[in-house]
Amino acid sequence: MKCYYHNELDGIAMCGWCSRALCTSCATEVMHGLACKDKCETSLKEAYELNEFSKEMVRKAMKSSNINVQTLSTVSYIYYSYFVAGIISGSGFLYVGIRDYLDTNDSSYLMFAGLGLFLFLMGCVFFWIASRHSIESKSLESIKEE
């Protein structure tokens, strides 16, 4: 990886704002990262400050509100149960539809396979949603503890 501004020099880091490769003479330290010297410093510093401000506002809002972390955990368990139901029923319909289609060559069984595929994919979507809820509840727990 070569420096974006000096093509002959090797890059040592990436700018936290524009993601360009930087050499030692082009990189400058800004709070928790590196930025392009005299180009991206201000923007990256403002982004870090805004991020810290946002975290502080969320902390204050969480401490003053009655958001229940347990509720978010319960919601994620519900979505996990939808995931299990979708995967099991989807796999069953998919198996029966394909098996019977191959045995009889009757294309109406492909409808079962299609339904199975749909249920299986919905199970995967519910897994993704449940994992997002789980991550959200863990981050809320850490904010409440601070």
Residue pairs with C-beta under 8 A, 6 or more apart in sequence:
1 10
1 11
1 21
2 8
2 9
2 10
2 11
2 21
3 9
3 10
3 11
3 21
3 22
3 23
3 26
4 11
4 20
4 21
4 22
4 26
4 36
5 20
5 22
5 23
5 26
5 36
6 23
6 25
6 26
9 23
9 24
9 25
10 23
11 21
11 22
11 23
12 22
12 23
12 24
12 27
13 21
13 22
13 27
13 34
14 20
14 21
14 22
14 34
15 22
15 27
15 34
15 35
15 36
15 40
15 44
16 30
16 33
16 34
16 35
16 40
16 44
16 47
17 35
17 36
17 40
17 43
17 44
17 47
18 36
18 39
18 40
20 36
22 34
22 36
25 37
26 36
26 37
27 34
27 35
27 36
27 37
28 34
28 35
28 36
28 37
28 38
28 41
30 41
30 44
30 45
30 48
31 44
31 45
31 48
31 49
32 48
33 44
33 48
35 41
35 43
35 44
35 45
58 143
59 143
59 146
62 140
62 143
62 144
63 144
67 140
69 137
69 140
69 141
69 144
72 133
72 136
72 137
72 140
73 133
73 134
73 137
75 133
76 130
76 131
76 133
76 134
76 137
77 130
78 130
79 126
79 127
79 129
79 130
79 133
80 126
80 127
80 130
82 122
82 123
82 126
82 130
83 123
83 124
83 126
83 127
83 130
84 123
85 123
86 119
86 120
86 121
86 122
86 123
86 124
86 126
87 120
87 123
87 124
88 123
89 116
89 119
90 115
90 116
90 117
90 118
90 119
90 120
90 121
90 122
90 123
91 116
91 120
92 116
93 112
93 113
93 115
93 116
93 119
94 112
94 113
94 116
94 117
94 120
95 116
96 109
96 112
96 116
97 109
97 110
97 111
97 112
97 113
97 114
97 115
97 116
98 109
98 113
100 106
100 109
100 112
101 107
101 109
101 110
101 113
